Amino acid sequence: MTAPRIVTPAVRYRNEVHFFDTDDGTPLTLIRVRGESEPTRGPALLVHGAGMRAEMFRPPGVRSIVDELVADGWDVWMLNWRGSLDLDPLPWTLDDVAGHDIPSAVREVVARTGADSVKIIAHCQGAAASSMAAVAGLIPEVDVVVASGASLHPILPRATKAKLHVLRRVLHHRTAYIDVAWGDGPERGVALLTRNVVRLWHTECRNPGCNMASFALGSGHPALWKHENLTDATHDWLRTEFGKIPFSFYAQLAASDRAGQLVAVNARNGLPRRFADSPPKTDAKFALFAGEESRAFLPKSQKASFDHLERHNPGRNSLHVIPGYRYTDLFIGRNAHADVFPRMLAELER
């Protein structure tokens, strides 16, 4: 069967980079993407995943979610939160992102646009943090949260659990971060040993970024995408699109895995200790997305969060489990513009 032809946009984009500080003084950036025409709809805020950056939403050689949003008239804003590889690395937890980065970014977008409401489309730990901020009542301006891959319940493959609870204890005494870019070398010590072991285990391709991303963020060959879903250009581009992920995050994920839901490391700034014990403090609608073959958070993670949300607001939310996809390929896949993005855009208006 012949694969669908990729239709890339002929429009030119203008990027406006806005610098701002969160309420705890952390410098972040927002990229506003302008097309040839002024937007006819309100702001849509894109929130990237762990160890990635805002540009994850614009992979080469495919029609991206940014292309679709601009074409549909949305005012597109891409956030680089404190875990972005475009910013200076620092330890972070989901509490920091949910308690400071997401609310500060939403307020910045509202202040710059004068909009009454904001839609969020988020991936991975950006989706988890956005969900945390929403159910804690910290982003009342947000009326739709499209959360891809993760939200309130981290349910992990067995191999990931082993790495999280056993290997993490060994590594975190020797380094503050897992750096997906270790795969490009040269390295010494823990970095060299980790890189070589990962290469021995991941023989499915020769892209070190692909191998290290599978080690750092899931368990699979590969964990975050299916190779057949990616163009060669996108697969090669991934080599430069992942950076450092701090052990402070992994420690929180381990505690959340034991609790069966996301938990705060330090409940403050309006965050609850546990995020799925109480009714959500928001009127926002949640649209939860998962790849049916995900080897990062398992698809039943999103099902558990959907069930929790529906118990409190029946009929308000939606769950989309996409066959033939894993995790990040929901955004960077060659056919995501046909298989995934129309559902996401429909949820912005549902």
BAZATI-878866 format. One record per residue (C-alpha): residue in one letter; x negated, y negated, z negated. Coordinates in steps of 0.001 Angstrom, whole numbers, padded with zeros to 6 digits, always signed. Each point is the difference from the previous one (the first is absolute). Layout:
% BAZATI-878866
AXYZ
...
This chain:
% BAZATI-878866
M+000000+000000+000000
T-001335-003442+000911
A-000401-002361-002938
P+002012-003248+000150
R-001899-002909+001517
I-001168-002527-002558
V+001390-003434+000823
T-002134-002694-001597
P+001320-003552-000283
A-001064-002668+002473
V+000471-002779-002551
R-002823-001865-001659
Y-000103-000199-003759
R-001280-002802-002174
N-001208+000910-003474
E+000343-002471-002858
V-002107+001013-002996
H+001236-001326-003337
F-002149+000216-003133
F+001653+000060-003409
D-000622+001165-003560
T+002226+002319-001981
D+001292-001033-003411
D-002976+001787-001579
G-002462-001904+002188
T-000828+002701+002573
P-000620-001411+003510
L+002077+001645+002750
T+000882-000752+003609
L+003150-000004+002087
I-000112+000190+003796
R+002993-001509+001764
V+000390+001402+003510
R+001603-002372+002494
G+001198+001041+003441
E+000762-002106+003049
S+003371-001024-001461
E+001002-001199-003437
P+001525+002742-002180
T+003777+000170-000134
R+000148+002155-003129
G-001408-000266-003499
P-003359+001133-001362
A-001131+003635+000020
L-002955+000705-002294
L-002277+002933+000912
V-001899+001610-002899
H-002892+002356+000815
G-001127+003229-001661
A-002815+000851-002418
G-003495-000634+001315
M+001367-001556+003184
R+000803-003568+001085
A+002710-002021+001720
E-001340+000970+003431
M+001180+003593-000556
F+003283-001222+001462
R-001679-000896+003328
P-001937+003057+001241
P-001475-000146+003509
G+001537+001702+002997
V+003562+000326-001307
R+003090-002124-000411
S-000105-000985-003664
I+002576-000871-002634
V-001237-003595+000300
D+000834+000033+003726
E+003470+001330-000734
L+000715-002481-002785
V-001155-003012+002022
A+002011+001149+003013
D+003056+000353-002231
G-000364-003579-001232
W-001414+000581-003498
D-002411-002401-001677
V-002881+002425-000655
W-002356-000323-002977
M-002752+002531-000745
L-001391+000110-003536
N-003550+000859-001041
W+000488+000971-003655
R-002893+000543-002421
G-000700+003507+001322
S-000640-001250+003550
L-003353+000808+001580
D+000022-003582+001353
L-000375-001315-003565
D-002803+000398-002531
P+000455+003369-001743
L+001188+000058-003589
P+001627+002608-002236
W+003776-000040+000174
T+003050+001912-001126
L+003497+000059+001423
D+000969-002161-002993
D-002210-002783+001378
V+001514+000263+003460
A+003616+000293-001172
G-000323-002536-002805
H-002035-002645+001800
D-000739+000505+003699
I+003430+000858+001391
P+001973-002629-002001
S-002589-002700+000753
A+000011+000847+003718
V+003799-000068+000161
R+000078-003393-001713
E-002660-001286+002408
V+002017+001114+003033
V+003174-001568-001397
A-001816-003261-000742
R-001495-000185+003497
T+003165+000970+001898
G+002818-001316-002182
A+001758+003348+000503
D+002610+001234-002449
S-001093+003640+000262
V-002911+002181+001099
K-000092+003531+001432
I-002905+002291-000881
I-001430+002786+002149
A-002721+001809-001925
H-002187+003090+000227
C-001642+002351-002505
Q-000998-001728-003260
G+001210-003302+001423
A+003420+001666+000164
A-000351+001400-003515
A-000968-003409-001411
S+002795-001755+001911
S+002509+002520-001369
M-001346-000505-003528
A+000285-003779+000287
A+003535+000264+001373
V+001418+002381-002627
A-001662-002081-002738
G+001909-003054+001242
L-003144-001961+000901
I+000912-000775+003627
P+003635-001157+000005
E-000608-001705+003364
V-000414+003409+001676
D+003234+001575+001233
V-001414+002942+002013
V-002962+002244-000814
V-001109+002386+002748
A-002381+002303-001883
S-001966+002443+002126
G-001757+003000-001515
A+000367-000888-003673
S+002280-001749-002471
L+000656+001058-003606
H-000788+003734-000174
P-003457+001330+000940
I+000379+003712+000836
L-003329+001342+001217
P-001392+003106+001733
R-001765+002457-002285
A-003444-000777+001413
T+000552-003708-000594
K+000997+000703-003592
A-003232+001942-000494
K-002080-002886+001338
L+001963-002496-002050
H-000213+001775-003342
V-003330+001844+000276
L-002303-001568+002590
R+000981-003536-001030
R-001355+000612-003495
V-003357+001021+001473
L-000350-002823+002509
H+001320-003006-001882
H-002890+000072-002496
R-002423-000441+002902
T+001738-002552+002211
A+002806-002557-000305
Y+001434+000700+003461
I+000612+002607+002620
D-001123-001727+003181
V+001487+001470+003162
A-002793-001753+001913
W-002521+002359-001644
G+000567+002099+003073
D-002027-002399+002136
G-003149+000112-002211
P-002738-000364-000902
E+000697+000983-003587
R-001746+001432-003003
G+001014+001829-003153
V+003706+000515-000605
A+000935-001654+003299
L-002302+002255+002036
L+001135+003160-001778
T+003679-000912+000366
R-000366-000857+003679
N-001769+003260+000824
V+002478+002169-001904
V+002904-001756+001711
R-001572+000542+003419
L-000470+003703-000724
W+003651+000313-001049
H+001498-002124+002780
T-001078+001582+003257
E+003104-001066+001919
C-001706-003068+001482
R-003289-001904-000003
N+001404-003358-001091
P-001420-000577-003518
G+002655-002596-000823
C+002732+002507+000812
N-001689+002659-002154
M-000613-002290-002970
A+003545-001415+000123
S+001326+003557-000283
F-002242+000584-003028
A+000872-003291-001718
L+003732-000174+000626
G+001387+003485+000440
S-000665+003640+000782
G+000227+001153+003586
H-001858+000392+003277
P+000549-002903+000436
A+002209-001213-002865
L+001347-003358+001140
W+000861+000596+003674
K+000233+002629+002670
H-002752-000371+002575
E+002439+000541+002837
N+001948-003051-001211
L-002980-002336+000493
T-001570-001469+003094
D-003773+000352+000319
A-000343-003767-000493
T+002001+000079-003234
H-001889+003018-001346
D-003341-001703+000656
W+001261-003282-001505
L+000798+001774-003277
R-003736+000305-000663
T-000054-003673-001056
E+003458-000295-001576
F-000526+001515-003448
G-002096-001297-002890
K-000388+000428-003743
I+002672+001505-002249
P-000686-000469-003738
F+000180+002742-002585
S+002219-002332-002042
F+002725+000774+002550
Y-000665+003741-000055
A+000251+000009-003815
Q+003452-001593+000250
L+001037+002479+002676
A-001100+002880-002231
A+002085-001363-002892
S+002951-000445+002344
D-000360+003541+001322
R+000166+001318-003565
A+003061-002176-000720
G+001833+000979+003179
Q+000468-003668+000958
L-002054-003164+000300
V-001068-001331-003377
A-001701-003236-000966
V-003528+000093-001383
N+000670-003181-001946
A+003651-000973-000040
R-000001-003791+000158
N+001080-002823+002324
G+003531+001409-000066
L-000997+003526+001049
P+001624+002954-001792
R-002067+002868-001346
R+001825+002469+002260
F+001603-001039+003279
A+002700+002621+000516
D+001499+000211-003488
S+002336-002990+000305
P+002325-001553+002582
P-001815-002185+002561
K+000057-003703-000857
T+000611-000998+003604
D+002743-000243+002588
A-002448+000845+002781
K+000733+002876+002346
F-002712+002651+000288
A-000730+001834+003229
L-002414+002829-000804
F-002047+001597+002780
A-002116+003150-000050
G-001704+002175+002577
E+001383+003519-000177
E-003553+001426+000086
S-001641-002473-002402
R-003007+001316-001919
A-000486-003150-002075
F+003135-000441-002087
L+002313+002871+000908
P+003329-000923+001649
K+001896+001047-003126
S-001620-002991-001713
Q+002251-002287+001987
K+002977+002311-000509
A-000480-000241-003791
S-000123-003809+000167
F+003027-000104+002307
D+001989+002164-002432
H-000961-002310-002886
L+001027-003130+001903
E+003240+001556+001203
R+000999+000999-003526
H+000133-003677-000878
N+001156-001502+003327
P+001800+002707+002010
G+000086-000565+003746
R-002297-002995-000128
N-003277+001630+000982
S-001278+002313+002730
L-002542+002773+000484
H-001729+000790+003297
V-002190+003109+000282
I-001613-000125+003433
P-000849+003343+001630
G-003383+000366+001671
Y-001690-002651-002169
R-002156+000024-003118
Y-000740-003295-001785
T-001827-002910+001607
D+000895+001117+003525
L+003487-001348-000750
F-001634-003376+000791
I-002964+000854+002231
G+001403+002884+002045
R+000114-000268+003778
N+003778+000505+000036
A+000896-001709-003267
H+001517-002840+002028
A+002640+002473+001199
D+000273+002425-002929
V-000349-002213-003081
F+000143-003766+000555
P+003597-000156+001326
R+001165+001549-003290
M-002025-002496-002021
L+001340-002982+001937
A+003545+001287-000365
E-000511+000192-003784
L-000976-003685-000126
E+003529-000833+001114
R+002017+002823-001570
